[in-house]
Every structure is written in C-alpha cells, then in structure tokens.
Amino acid sequence: MERVADLAGRAGLPGIGAGILVAADAGEATDSRAFARLLGVAHALVLRDCVALEEAGLITVERRDARTHRLFYSLTPAGRA
C-alpha cells in the first residue's frame, strides 16, 4: 500500500489507478477483473481507471472481452517508471 500511496502522490493518479500499475508491475493482476477481485472493488471503477491509464500512455490494452468488458493490459515503459 505504501508503494501505491507514493505513486498516487507523485504521479497525481487516483488510488485505484496507482494500484493497477503497482499490481501489474508485481505480476499480481494484469486484467481488470482480477484487479477488481484483488481489491474487492467494483469492476466498473477499475475499467474507468484503466481507460484513463491507457489514455495517459501508462498501460496498453492487449485484449478486450466483449461479453464481460474485461481488459487485459500490460505496462508501457512510462507505466513502469
């Protein structure tokens, strides 16, 4: 959690967005549904922040599941920094 708080403060990201980056970097969650379950938050909130992270160039969406809206993503070089 300390790493999430540090990233959120330094990069001006919301807590969920910072958490997505930290979990992806640690290999704990590289899709939106897994991250939502990991944190126990609504999948819609995670999707919203994934879209914002993609627009900011911090993640790349590799695949989208049309039925569940699940996003599979990877970090960009900027997202790893």
Buried (B, 14 or more C-beta within 10 A) or exposed (E): EEEBEEBBEEBEBBBBBBBBBBBBBEEEBBBBBBBBEBBEBEBEBBBBBBBBBBEBEBBEBEEEEEEEEBBBBEBBEEBEE
